[in-house]
Amino acid sequence: QVQLVESGGGLVEPGGSLRLSCTTSGHSSTLKSMAWFRQASGKEREYVSVATPGGGRIIKLSVKDRFTISRDNNTVWLELNSREPEDTARYFCAARLGGPTRTNPDDYPLWGRGTQDTVSA
């Protein structure tokens, strides 16, 4: 059974930085798309960034100058810089076993439980 586990969330002041990690267990071959989503309180889950095993990277336009995704096999990281209060959310790691790259959360069958990230002075 494939499991995704996120870590690295916490309380950060505005303008600060944070690095989230997502590790995988229970799957020996390379996963296809690995993505980060986030969900703020009272809002829908939204995509943040996607990384493919071939080096492809997609990142949400509104955060592309502040966030960076990186990946090594079945581990993926999300570096968040110049944090803003609007970035406060629970951040989830998700993965697809195959198929094309997607940014819709409904297309991802594998999910971690998320890690809370709060930006506050």
SULKA-V446193 format. One record per backbone hydrogen bond with DSSP energy under -1.0 kcal/mol. CO is the residue of the C=O (numbers start at 1). NH is the residue of the N-H. E is the energy in kcal/mol with one decimal. If there is no record, write none. Layout:
BEGIN
<<CO,NH,E> <CO,NH,E>>
END
This chain:
BEGIN
<<3,25,-2.1> <5,23,-2.4> <7,21,-2.7> <10,118,-3.0> <12,120,-2.2> <13,16,-2.4> <16,83,-2.2> <18,80,-3.4> <20,78,-2.3> <21,7,-2.1> <22,76,-2.0> <23,5,-2.5> <25,3,-2.6> <33,96,-2.5> <34,51,-3.0> <35,94,-2.4> <36,48,-2.9> <36,49,-1.6> <37,92,-3.0> <38,46,-2.9> <39,90,-2.3> <40,43,-2.3> <46,38,-2.6> <48,60,-3.2> <49,36,-2.9> <50,58,-2.4> <51,34,-2.4> <52,55,-1.6> <56,52,-2.2> <58,50,-2.8> <60,63,-1.6> <63,66,-2.2> <63,67,-2.8> <66,81,-2.2> <68,79,-3.2> <70,77,-2.8> <72,75,-1.5> <75,72,-2.7> <76,22,-1.8> <77,70,-1.9> <78,20,-3.0> <79,68,-2.3> <80,18,-2.2> <83,15,-2.8> <84,87,-2.6> <85,88,-1.7> <89,117,-2.5> <90,39,-2.2> <91,115,-2.1> <92,37,-2.7> <93,112,-2.3> <94,35,-3.0> <95,110,-1.6> <96,32,-2.2> <104,107,-2.0> <105,108,-1.7> <110,95,-1.9> <115,91,-2.8> <117,89,-2.1> <118,12,-3.1>>
END
